[in-house]
Amino acid sequence: MTAAEMRIQAPEVTEVIDEAELYLGLLPLASAHIIELGCGAAAHTRTIAERGKPASILACEVDTLQLEKNLAIGDLPTVTFRHAGAQAIPAEDGSADLVMMFKSLHHVPVGDMDGVMREIHRVLRPGGLAYISEPVYAGEFNEVVRLFHDEKAVREAAFAALRKAVEQGVLELAGQYFFNTRNNFADFSEFERRILGVTHTQHRLSPELLQTVREKFEGFMGPEGARFVMPMRVDLLRRPD
């Protein structure tokens, strides 16, 4: 597949999976040296460390409040948490077998995205892989969130940076994978806590907008709460030998 053939979404794909099923089956995690950029609350970090059995994970996060919580984790001996962004990865050249980003590339300032691709190239060993997972701008959950946090432009910019990196030979395209994941909420209070209450982005909604969001959200409520299916894309890239 060439850069021109890369797709930003695949609406015909309806399969719903836990993303861990994809990367645990797809990637050579065992004994690997991994860098995770934008590890957030370290949910994927834990899964990779416990089930993938890598040699090491350098888990980077720019949100200092979340990082403090991560630094208190004491049962992941192969994981090192660091305060760092993807623009300046605290790792030596060619030191990583894998770089992983979960829904974090589009949070990078648009002007820095090309530089992030070069940084990933720098830290990967020749033949090393970059697994970059991004949400697709579609679906019912997106219809709720875009009322107060519209990410259409930044998600398109992230995809453009990936395609540009492939076009310019910074990284090679090893494959694209499309799937859907579930995002379920018991009620709007849980949505407020998990989505509006994140510390990496300050969501300040007026009372009127909050009510609009609540009404939109509650339109998706059923007997088991609000159950969303979120379309996702993974671009798997390789550092040229």
Accessible surface in RSA format (square Angstrom, percent):
REM  Atomic radii and reference values for relative SASA: ProtOr
REM  Chains: A
REM  Algorithm: Lee & Richards
REM  Probe-radius: 1.40
REM  Slices: 20
REM RES _ NUM      All-atoms   Total-Side   Main-Chain    Non-polar    All polar
REM                ABS   REL    ABS   REL    ABS   REL    ABS   REL    ABS   REL
RES MET A   1   131.72  68.2  63.56  42.1  68.16 162.3  69.39  59.0  62.32  82.6
RES THR A   2    81.76  58.2  76.30  77.4   5.46  13.0  77.81 104.5   3.95   6.0
RES ALA A   3     8.99   8.3   5.80   8.9   3.20   7.3   5.80   8.2   3.20   8.5
RES ALA A   4    88.07  81.0  59.07  91.2  29.00  66.0  63.69  89.7  24.39  64.6
RES GLU A   5   101.38  58.2  87.14  65.9  14.24  33.9  40.61  78.5  60.77  49.6
RES MET A   6     6.95   3.6   0.00   0.0   6.95  16.5   0.00   0.0   6.95   9.2
RES ARG A   7   109.42  45.9 105.64  53.9   3.78   9.0  51.27  70.1  58.15  35.2
RES ILE A   8    59.55  33.9  56.64  42.2   2.92   7.0  56.64  40.8   2.92   7.9
RES GLN A   9    72.45  40.5  67.92  49.6   4.53  10.8  10.27  21.9  62.18  47.2
RES ALA A  10     8.70   8.0   0.00   0.0   8.70  19.8   0.18   0.3   8.51  22.6
RES PRO A  11   114.84  83.7  79.91  72.8  34.93 127.0  94.49  78.0  20.35 126.5
RES GLU A  12   107.24  61.6  78.50  59.4  28.73  68.4  71.89 139.0  35.35  28.9
RES VAL A  13    45.74  30.1  33.09  30.0  12.65  30.5  37.49  32.6   8.25  22.4
RES THR A  14   112.20  79.8  95.57  96.9  16.63  39.6  65.81  88.4  46.39  70.1
RES GLU A  15   106.32  61.0  94.31  71.3  12.02  28.6  40.58  78.5  65.74  53.7
RES VAL A  16    53.37  35.1  26.79  24.3  26.58  64.0  26.79  23.3  26.58  72.1
RES ILE A  17    27.00  15.4  18.88  14.1   8.13  19.6  24.98  18.0   2.03   5.5
RES ASP A  18    88.44  62.0  76.38  76.0  12.06  28.5  30.62  72.1  57.82  57.7
RES GLU A  19    11.97   6.9  10.05   7.6   1.92   4.6   3.71   7.2   8.26   6.7
RES ALA A  20     7.35   6.8   7.35  11.3   0.00   0.0   7.35  10.4   0.00   0.0
RES GLU A  21   110.01  63.2  89.25  67.5  20.76  49.4  44.89  86.8  65.12  53.2
RES LEU A  22    30.96  17.2  25.03  17.9   5.92  14.9  30.00  21.1   0.95   2.6
RES TYR A  23     0.30   0.1   0.30   0.2   0.00   0.0   0.00   0.0   0.30   0.4
RES LEU A  24    44.61  24.8  22.00  15.7  22.62  56.9  22.29  15.7  22.33  60.1
RES GLY A  25    70.36  86.8   0.00   N/A  70.36  86.8  35.54  97.5  34.83  78.0
RES LEU A  26    56.94  31.7  31.09  22.2  25.85  65.0  35.41  24.9  21.53  57.9
RES LEU A  27    11.89   6.6   0.00   0.0  11.89  29.9   1.21   0.8  10.69  28.8
RES PRO A  28    83.82  61.1  66.69  60.8  17.13  62.3  80.16  66.2   3.66  22.8
RES LEU A  29     6.39   3.6   4.17   3.0   2.22   5.6   4.17   2.9   2.22   6.0
RES ALA A  30    72.54  66.7  55.35  85.4  17.18  39.1  55.35  78.0  17.18  45.5
RES SER A  31    87.23  73.7  71.37  95.3  15.86  36.5  36.69  78.1  50.55  70.8
RES ALA A  32     6.27   5.8   2.92   4.5   3.35   7.6   6.27   8.8   0.00   0.0
RES HIS A  33    87.54  47.8  87.37  60.7   0.17   0.4  55.73  57.4  31.81  37.0
RES ILE A  34     2.77   1.6   0.10   0.1   2.67   6.4   0.10   0.1   2.67   7.3
RES ILE A  35     6.70   3.8   6.70   5.0   0.00   0.0   6.70   4.8   0.00   0.0
RES GLU A  36     2.20   1.3   2.20   1.7   0.00   0.0   0.22   0.4   1.98   1.6
RES LEU A  37     1.66   0.9   1.06   0.8   0.60   1.5   1.66   1.2   0.00   0.0
RES GLY A  38    27.87  34.4   0.00   N/A  27.87  34.4  15.22  41.8  12.65  28.3
RES CYS A  39     8.65   6.5   0.00   0.0   8.65  20.3   0.63   1.6   8.03   8.7
RES GLY A  40    27.35  33.7   0.00   N/A  27.35  33.7  27.35  75.0   0.00   0.0
RES ALA A  41    74.17  68.2  50.06  77.3  24.11  54.8  50.06  70.5  24.11  63.9
RES ALA A  42     3.03   2.8   0.94   1.5   2.09   4.8   1.11   1.6   1.92   5.1
RES ALA A  43    73.62  67.7  59.75  92.2  13.87  31.6  68.43  96.4   5.20  13.8
RES HIS A  44    49.31  26.9  47.59  33.1   1.71   4.4  29.15  30.0  20.16  23.5
RES THR A  45     0.00   0.0   0.00   0.0   0.00   0.0   0.00   0.0   0.00   0.0
RES ARG A  46    75.84  31.8  75.84  38.7   0.00   0.0  38.30  52.3  37.54  22.8
RES THR A  47    31.86  22.7  28.91  29.3   2.94   7.0   5.24   7.0  26.62  40.2
RES ILE A  48     0.46   0.3   0.46   0.3   0.00   0.0   0.46   0.3   0.00   0.0
RES ALA A  49    12.96  11.9   2.67   4.1  10.30  23.4   2.98   4.2   9.98  26.4
RES GLU A  50    81.00  46.5  70.38  53.2  10.63  25.3  31.96  61.8  49.04  40.0
RES ARG A  51   159.76  67.1 132.99  67.8  26.76  63.7  47.82  65.4 111.94  67.8
RES GLY A  52     7.69   9.5   0.00   N/A   7.69   9.5   4.17  11.4   3.52   7.9
RES LYS A  53   137.75  67.2 126.69  77.7  11.06  26.3  86.61  78.0  51.13  54.5
RES PRO A  54     7.96   5.8   0.55   0.5   7.42  27.0   0.62   0.5   7.35  45.7
RES ALA A  55    47.37  43.6  21.65  33.4  25.72  58.5  31.78  44.8  15.59  41.3
RES SER A  56    39.29  33.2  39.29  52.4   0.00   0.0  29.74  63.3   9.56  13.4
RES ILE A  57     1.81   1.0   0.28   0.2   1.53   3.7   0.65   0.5   1.15   3.1
RES LEU A  58    27.74  15.4  26.17  18.7   1.57   4.0  26.60  18.7   1.14   3.1
RES ALA A  59     0.00   0.0   0.00   0.0   0.00   0.0   0.00   0.0   0.00   0.0
RES CYS A  60     0.40   0.3   0.40   0.4   0.00   0.0   0.40   1.0   0.00   0.0
RES GLU A  61    10.49   6.0   9.85   7.5   0.64   1.5   0.73   1.4   9.75   8.0
RES VAL A  62    89.91  59.2  79.06  71.6  10.85  26.1  79.06  68.7  10.85  29.4
RES ASP A  63    16.22  11.4   8.36   8.3   7.86  18.6   9.11  21.4   7.11   7.1
RES THR A  64    75.62  53.8  73.26  74.3   2.36   5.6  48.49  65.1  27.14  41.0
RES LEU A  65    97.21  54.1  94.74  67.8   2.47   6.2  95.03  66.7   2.17   5.8
RES GLN A  66    29.05  16.2  28.60  20.9   0.44   1.1   4.35   9.3  24.70  18.7
RES LEU A  67    16.05   8.9  16.05  11.5   0.00   0.0  16.05  11.3   0.00   0.0
RES GLU A  68   117.36  67.4 107.07  81.0  10.29  24.5  37.38  72.3  79.98  65.3
RES LYS A  69   132.03  64.4 120.32  73.8  11.71  27.9  81.40  73.3  50.63  53.9
RES ASN A  70     1.52   1.0   1.41   1.4   0.11   0.3   0.04   0.1   1.48   1.4
RES LEU A  71   106.47  59.3  78.89  56.4  27.58  69.3  80.65  56.6  25.82  69.5
RES ALA A  72    86.57  79.6  49.15  75.8  37.43  85.1  61.39  86.5  25.18  66.7
RES ILE A  73    53.07  30.2  28.77  21.4  24.29  58.6  34.82  25.1  18.25  49.5
RES GLY A  74    79.22  97.7   0.00   N/A  79.22  97.7  38.61 105.9  40.61  91.0
RES ASP A  75    88.72  62.1  69.44  69.1  19.29  45.6  45.47 107.0  43.25  43.1
RES LEU A  76    13.13   7.3   4.03   2.9   9.11  22.9   5.23   3.7   7.91  21.3
RES PRO A  77   129.67  94.5  87.65  79.9  42.02 152.8 101.32  83.7  28.35 176.2
RES THR A  78    53.37  38.0  43.84  44.4   9.53  22.7  47.69  64.1   5.68   8.6
RES VAL A  79    17.47  11.5   0.17   0.1  17.30  41.7   0.28   0.2  17.19  46.6
RES THR A  80    76.70  54.5  72.63  73.6   4.07   9.7  43.57  58.5  33.13  50.1
RES PHE A  81    19.89  10.0   9.27   5.7  10.62  27.6   9.27   5.6  10.62  30.4
RES ARG A  82   107.61  45.2 104.99  53.5   2.62   6.2  24.20  33.1  83.41  50.6
RES HIS A  83   103.30  56.5  81.74  56.8  21.55  55.1  59.18  61.0  44.11  51.3
RES ALA A  84    14.23  13.1   5.12   7.9   9.11  20.7  12.91  18.2   1.33   3.5
RES GLY A  85    17.86  22.0   0.00   N/A  17.86  22.0   9.09  24.9   8.77  19.6
RES ALA A  86     7.90   7.3   2.83   4.4   5.07  11.5   2.83   4.0   5.07  13.4
RES GLN A  87    72.37  40.5  55.13  40.3  17.24  41.1  29.04  61.8  43.33  32.9
RES ALA A  88    73.28  67.4  61.91  95.5  11.37  25.9  65.77  92.6   7.51  19.9
RES ILE A  89     6.85   3.9   0.00   0.0   6.85  16.5   0.07   0.1   6.78  18.4
RES PRO A  90    42.02  30.6  14.90  13.6  27.11  98.6  30.43  25.1  11.58  72.0
RES ALA A  91    25.04  23.0   5.82   9.0  19.22  43.7  17.00  23.9   8.05  21.3
RES GLU A  92   141.22  81.1 133.27 100.8   7.95  18.9  53.42 103.3  87.80  71.7
RES ASP A  93   103.47  72.5  81.62  81.2  21.85  51.7  29.86  70.3  73.61  73.4
RES GLY A  94    29.86  36.8   0.00   N/A  29.86  36.8  10.22  28.0  19.64  44.0
RES SER A  95    51.54  43.6  26.79  35.8  24.75  57.0  34.69  73.9  16.85  23.6
RES ALA A  96     1.45   1.3   0.58   0.9   0.87   2.0   1.45   2.0   0.00   0.0
RES ASP A  97    31.16  21.8  29.49  29.3   1.67   3.9   8.26  19.4  22.90  22.8
RES LEU A  98     0.91   0.5   0.91   0.6   0.00   0.0   0.91   0.6   0.00   0.0
RES VAL A  99     0.00   0.0   0.00   0.0   0.00   0.0   0.00   0.0   0.00   0.0
RES MET A 100     0.00   0.0   0.00   0.0   0.00   0.0   0.00   0.0   0.00   0.0
RES MET A 101     1.82   0.9   1.82   1.2   0.00   0.0   1.82   1.5   0.00   0.0
RES PHE A 102    16.31   8.2   7.20   4.5   9.11  23.7   7.20   4.4   9.11  26.1
RES LYS A 103    88.68  43.3  83.74  51.4   4.94  11.8  41.26  37.1  47.42  50.5
RES SER A 104    14.08  11.9  12.42  16.6   1.66   3.8  12.42  26.5   1.66   2.3
RES LEU A 105     0.02   0.0   0.00   0.0   0.02   0.1   0.00   0.0   0.02   0.1
RES HIS A 106     8.12   4.4   4.32   3.0   3.80   9.7   2.07   2.1   6.06   7.1
RES HIS A 107    87.32  47.7  58.77  40.8  28.55  73.0  39.07  40.3  48.24  56.1
RES VAL A 108    14.35   9.4   9.61   8.7   4.74  11.4  12.16  10.6   2.19   6.0
RES PRO A 109    77.16  56.2  65.54  59.7  11.62  42.2  77.16  63.7   0.00   0.0
RES VAL A 110    82.64  54.4  70.62  63.9  12.02  29.0  70.62  61.4  12.02  32.6
RES GLY A 111    76.68  94.6   0.00   N/A  76.68  94.6  41.63 114.3  35.05  78.5
RES ASP A 112    56.61  39.7  52.36  52.1   4.25  10.1   6.98  16.4  49.63  49.5
RES MET A 113     2.41   1.2   2.41   1.6   0.00   0.0   1.86   1.6   0.56   0.7
RES ASP A 114    45.70  32.0  43.13  42.9   2.57   6.1  16.14  38.0  29.57  29.5
RES GLY A 115    22.09  27.2   0.00   N/A  22.09  27.2  18.59  51.0   3.50   7.8
RES VAL A 116     0.09   0.1   0.00   0.0   0.09   0.2   0.00   0.0   0.09   0.3
RES MET A 117     3.23   1.7   3.23   2.1   0.00   0.0   3.23   2.7   0.00   0.0
RES ARG A 118   143.28  60.2 138.83  70.8   4.44  10.6  57.68  78.8  85.60  51.9
RES GLU A 119    27.70  15.9  26.88  20.3   0.83   2.0   9.92  19.2  17.78  14.5
RES ILE A 120     0.00   0.0   0.00   0.0   0.00   0.0   0.00   0.0   0.00   0.0
RES HIS A 121    56.22  30.7  56.22  39.1   0.00   0.0  37.50  38.6  18.72  21.8
RES ARG A 122    67.70  28.4  64.06  32.7   3.64   8.7  48.08  65.7  19.62  11.9
RES VAL A 123     0.00   0.0   0.00   0.0   0.00   0.0   0.00   0.0   0.00   0.0
RES LEU A 124     0.00   0.0   0.00   0.0   0.00   0.0   0.00   0.0   0.00   0.0
RES ARG A 125    95.13  39.9  95.13  48.5   0.00   0.0  36.38  49.7  58.75  35.6
RES PRO A 126    70.91  51.7  61.65  56.2   9.26  33.7  61.65  50.9   9.26  57.6
RES GLY A 127    18.61  22.9   0.00   N/A  18.61  22.9   8.79  24.1   9.82  22.0
RES GLY A 128     0.28   0.4   0.00   N/A   0.28   0.4   0.28   0.8   0.00   0.0
RES LEU A 129    25.24  14.1  25.22  18.0   0.03   0.1  25.22  17.7   0.03   0.1
RES ALA A 130     0.00   0.0   0.00   0.0   0.00   0.0   0.00   0.0   0.00   0.0
RES TYR A 131     0.00   0.0   0.00   0.0   0.00   0.0   0.00   0.0   0.00   0.0
RES ILE A 132     0.00   0.0   0.00   0.0   0.00   0.0   0.00   0.0   0.00   0.0
RES SER A 133     0.48   0.4   0.41   0.6   0.07   0.2   0.00   0.0   0.48   0.7
RES GLU A 134     1.95   1.1   1.95   1.5   0.00   0.0   1.34   2.6   0.61   0.5
RES PRO A 135     9.11   6.6   6.69   6.1   2.42   8.8   6.69   5.5   2.42  15.0
RES VAL A 136     9.82   6.5   5.24   4.7   4.58  11.0   6.82   5.9   3.00   8.1
RES TYR A 137    55.40  25.9  39.66  22.6  15.74  41.0  35.94  27.0  19.46  24.0
RES ALA A 138    38.21  35.1  28.57  44.1   9.63  21.9  35.27  49.7   2.94   7.8
RES GLY A 139    32.19  39.7   0.00   N/A  32.19  39.7  22.33  61.3   9.85  22.1
RES GLU A 140    90.22  51.8  88.24  66.8   1.98   4.7  28.82  55.8  61.39  50.1
RES PHE A 141    20.43  10.2  20.34  12.6   0.09   0.2  20.34  12.3   0.09   0.3
RES ASN A 142    10.92   7.5   7.70   7.4   3.22   7.7   5.68  13.7   5.24   5.1
RES GLU A 143    57.12  32.8  56.28  42.6   0.84   2.0  21.05  40.7  36.07  29.4
RES VAL A 144     0.00   0.0   0.00   0.0   0.00   0.0   0.00   0.0   0.00   0.0
RES VAL A 145    16.02  10.5  16.02  14.5   0.00   0.0  16.02  13.9   0.00   0.0
RES ARG A 146    96.91  40.7  86.10  43.9  10.81  25.7   3.38   4.6  93.52  56.7
RES LEU A 147    63.60  35.4  41.68  29.8  21.92  55.1  45.28  31.8  18.33  49.3
RES PHE A 148    32.37  16.2   0.98   0.6  31.39  81.7   7.13   4.3  25.25  72.3
RES HIS A 149    54.72  29.9  49.68  34.5   5.03  12.9  36.92  38.0  17.80  20.7
RES ASP A 150    85.48  59.9  52.77  52.5  32.71  77.3  26.31  61.9  59.17  59.0
RES GLU A 151    14.77   8.5  13.41  10.1   1.36   3.2   4.09   7.9  10.68   8.7
RES LYS A 152    97.43  47.5  97.29  59.7   0.14   0.3  65.73  59.2  31.70  33.8
RES ALA A 153    74.65  68.6  65.42 101.0   9.24  21.0  68.34  96.2   6.31  16.7
RES VAL A 154    47.11  31.0  46.84  42.4   0.27   0.7  46.89  40.7   0.22   0.6
RES ARG A 155    28.55  12.0  26.50  13.5   2.04   4.9   6.17   8.4  22.38  13.6
RES GLU A 156    75.04  43.1  70.77  53.5   4.27  10.2  26.26  50.8  48.79  39.8
RES ALA A 157    21.78  20.0  12.38  19.1   9.40  21.4  18.75  26.4   3.03   8.0
RES ALA A 158     0.00   0.0   0.00   0.0   0.00   0.0   0.00   0.0   0.00   0.0
RES PHE A 159    12.19   6.1  12.19   7.6   0.00   0.0  12.19   7.4   0.00   0.0
RES ALA A 160    53.04  48.8  48.20  74.4   4.84  11.0  49.72  70.0   3.32   8.8
RES ALA A 161     5.90   5.4   2.60   4.0   3.30   7.5   5.04   7.1   0.86   2.3
RES LEU A 162     0.00   0.0   0.00   0.0   0.00   0.0   0.00   0.0   0.00   0.0
RES ARG A 163    81.16  34.1  81.16  41.4   0.00   0.0   5.15   7.0  76.00  46.1
RES LYS A 164    81.44  39.7  80.81  49.6   0.63   1.5  42.61  38.3  38.83  41.4
RES ALA A 165     3.32   3.1   0.43   0.7   2.89   6.6   2.99   4.2   0.33   0.9
RES VAL A 166    23.12  15.2  11.94  10.8  11.18  26.9  11.94  10.4  11.18  30.3
RES GLU A 167   113.86  65.4  76.59  57.9  37.27  88.7  30.05  58.1  83.82  68.4
RES GLN A 168   117.74  65.8  80.72  59.0  37.01  88.1  35.10  74.7  82.63  62.7
RES GLY A 169    42.12  51.9   0.00   N/A  42.12  51.9  27.97  76.7  14.15  31.7
RES VAL A 170    30.50  20.1  25.45  23.0   5.06  12.2  30.49  26.5   0.01   0.0
RES LEU A 171     0.68   0.4   0.00   0.0   0.68   1.7   0.00   0.0   0.68   1.8
RES GLU A 172    73.97  42.5  70.21  53.1   3.77   9.0  29.54  57.1  44.43  36.3
RES LEU A 173    25.21  14.0   1.46   1.0  23.75  59.7   1.46   1.0  23.75  63.9
RES ALA A 174    34.72  31.9   2.53   3.9  32.19  73.2   7.43  10.5  27.30  72.3
RES GLY A 175    15.37  18.9   0.00   N/A  15.37  18.9  15.37  42.2   0.00   0.0
RES GLN A 176    25.39  14.2   2.41   1.8  22.98  54.7   1.64   3.5  23.74  18.0
RES TYR A 177    66.37  31.0  62.77  35.7   3.60   9.4  47.49  35.7  18.88  23.3
RES PHE A 178    33.17  16.6  15.95   9.9  17.22  44.8  15.95   9.7  17.22  49.3
RES PHE A 179     6.09   3.0   3.45   2.1   2.64   6.9   3.45   2.1   2.64   7.6
RES ASN A 180    12.37   8.5  12.37  12.0   0.00   0.0   0.24   0.6  12.13  11.7
RES THR A 181    24.25  17.2  24.25  24.6   0.00   0.0  16.72  22.5   7.53  11.4
RES ARG A 182   133.54  56.1 106.20  54.1  27.34  65.1  32.86  44.9 100.67  61.0
RES ASN A 183    19.25  13.3  16.87  16.3   2.38   5.7   5.71  13.7  13.53  13.1
RES ASN A 184    52.73  36.4  41.09  39.7  11.64  28.0  20.03  48.2  32.70  31.6
RES PHE A 185     2.52   1.3   0.00   0.0   2.52   6.6   2.12   1.3   0.41   1.2
RES ALA A 186    69.00  63.4  50.66  78.2  18.34  41.7  56.49  79.6  12.51  33.1
RES ASP A 187    63.48  44.5  63.48  63.2   0.00   0.0  22.44  52.8  41.04  40.9
RES PHE A 188     7.76   3.9   4.64   2.9   3.12   8.1   4.64   2.8   3.12   8.9
RES SER A 189    75.27  63.6  67.90  90.6   7.37  17.0  30.82  65.6  44.45  62.3
RES GLU A 190    36.66  21.1  33.95  25.7   2.71   6.5  11.80  22.8  24.86  20.3
RES PHE A 191     0.02   0.0   0.02   0.0   0.00   0.0   0.02   0.0   0.00   0.0
RES GLU A 192    55.15  31.7  51.92  39.3   3.22   7.7  15.02  29.0  40.13  32.8
RES ARG A 193   162.79  68.3 143.72  73.3  19.07  45.4  78.28 107.0  84.51  51.2
RES ARG A 194    82.85  34.8  68.22  34.8  14.63  34.8  30.25  41.3  52.59  31.9
RES ILE A 195    33.33  19.0  32.53  24.2   0.80   1.9  32.81  23.6   0.52   1.4
RES LEU A 196    26.65  14.8  16.70  12.0   9.95  25.0  16.87  11.8   9.79  26.3
RES GLY A 197    46.59  57.4   0.00   N/A  46.59  57.4  26.25  72.0  20.34  45.6
RES VAL A 198    40.81  26.9  28.30  25.6  12.51  30.1  35.39  30.7   5.42  14.7
RES THR A 199    49.90  35.5  35.23  35.7  14.67  35.0  30.25  40.6  19.65  29.7
RES HIS A 200   103.64  56.6  69.99  48.6  33.65  86.1  54.39  56.1  49.25  57.3
RES THR A 201    29.79  21.2  25.13  25.5   4.66  11.1  23.65  31.8   6.14   9.3
RES GLN A 202   113.48  63.5  88.70  64.8  24.78  59.0  35.96  76.6  77.52  58.8
RES HIS A 203    36.36  19.9  11.51   8.0  24.85  63.6   2.64   2.7  33.71  39.2
RES ARG A 204   201.14  84.5 163.49  83.3  37.65  89.6  76.74 104.9 124.40  75.4
RES LEU A 205    37.33  20.8   9.22   6.6  28.11  70.7  10.03   7.0  27.30  73.5
RES SER A 206    53.27  45.0  41.51  55.4  11.76  27.1  39.62  84.4  13.64  19.1
RES PRO A 207   105.99  77.2  95.47  87.0  10.52  38.3 100.41  82.9   5.58  34.7
RES GLU A 208   126.71  72.7 117.76  89.1   8.95  21.3  73.76 142.7  52.94  43.2
RES LEU A 209    57.77  32.2  54.19  38.8   3.57   9.0  57.16  40.1   0.61   1.6
RES LEU A 210    49.22  27.4  49.22  35.2   0.00   0.0  49.22  34.6   0.00   0.0
RES GLN A 211    85.38  47.7  84.67  61.9   0.71   1.7  38.04  81.0  47.34  35.9
RES THR A 212    64.40  45.8  62.60  63.5   1.79   4.3  36.73  49.3  27.66  41.8
RES VAL A 213     0.00   0.0   0.00   0.0   0.00   0.0   0.00   0.0   0.00   0.0
RES ARG A 214    78.09  32.8  78.09  39.8   0.00   0.0  14.76  20.2  63.33  38.4
RES GLU A 215   106.06  60.9  91.98  69.6  14.08  33.5  36.03  69.7  70.03  57.2
RES LYS A 216    82.33  40.2  74.01  45.4   8.32  19.8  31.91  28.7  50.42  53.7
RES PHE A 217     0.00   0.0   0.00   0.0   0.00   0.0   0.00   0.0   0.00   0.0
RES GLU A 218    82.87  47.6  69.56  52.6  13.32  31.7  21.85  42.3  61.02  49.8
RES GLY A 219    65.48  80.8   0.00   N/A  65.48  80.8  34.25  94.0  31.23  69.9
RES PHE A 220    57.47  28.8  39.33  24.4  18.13  47.2  44.82  27.2  12.65  36.2
RES MET A 221    73.25  37.9  47.00  31.1  26.25  62.5  47.10  40.0  26.15  34.6
RES GLY A 222    34.72  42.8   0.00   N/A  34.72  42.8  25.59  70.2   9.13  20.5
RES PRO A 223   151.96 110.8 106.07  96.7  45.89 166.8 119.39  98.6  32.57 202.4
RES GLU A 224   125.98  72.3 101.94  77.1  24.03  57.2  47.60  92.1  78.37  64.0
RES GLY A 225     7.38   9.1   0.00   N/A   7.38   9.1   2.36   6.5   5.02  11.2
RES ALA A 226     0.00   0.0   0.00   0.0   0.00   0.0   0.00   0.0   0.00   0.0
RES ARG A 227   116.23  48.8  95.00  48.4  21.23  50.6  29.28  40.0  86.94  52.7
RES PHE A 228     0.35   0.2   0.11   0.1   0.24   0.6   0.29   0.2   0.06   0.2
RES VAL A 229    57.93  38.1  48.29  43.7   9.65  23.2  48.29  42.0   9.65  26.2
RES MET A 230    21.98  11.4  21.57  14.3   0.41   1.0  19.06  16.2   2.92   3.9
RES PRO A 231    28.39  20.7  27.75  25.3   0.64   2.3  27.75  22.9   0.64   4.0
RES MET A 232     4.31   2.2   3.05   2.0   1.26   3.0   1.70   1.4   2.61   3.5
RES ARG A 233     4.21   1.8   4.21   2.1   0.00   0.0   0.00   0.0   4.21   2.6
RES VAL A 234     0.00   0.0   0.00   0.0   0.00   0.0   0.00   0.0   0.00   0.0
RES ASP A 235     0.00   0.0   0.00   0.0   0.00   0.0   0.00   0.0   0.00   0.0
RES LEU A 236     9.73   5.4   9.73   7.0   0.00   0.0   9.73   6.8   0.00   0.0
RES LEU A 237     0.00   0.0   0.00   0.0   0.00   0.0   0.00   0.0   0.00   0.0
RES ARG A 238    86.26  36.2  86.26  44.0   0.00   0.0  14.29  19.5  71.97  43.6
RES ARG A 239    49.74  20.9  49.74  25.4   0.00   0.0   0.00   0.0  49.74  30.1
RES PRO A 240    33.38  24.3  28.51  26.0   4.87  17.7  28.66  23.7   4.72  29.3
RES ASP A 241   150.66 105.5  91.72  91.3  58.94 139.4  58.13 136.8  92.53  92.3
END  Absolute sums over single chains surface
CHAIN  1 A    11531.5       8823.2       2708.3       6223.3       5308.3
END  Absolute sums over all chains
TOTAL         11531.5       8823.2       2708.3       6223.3       5308.3
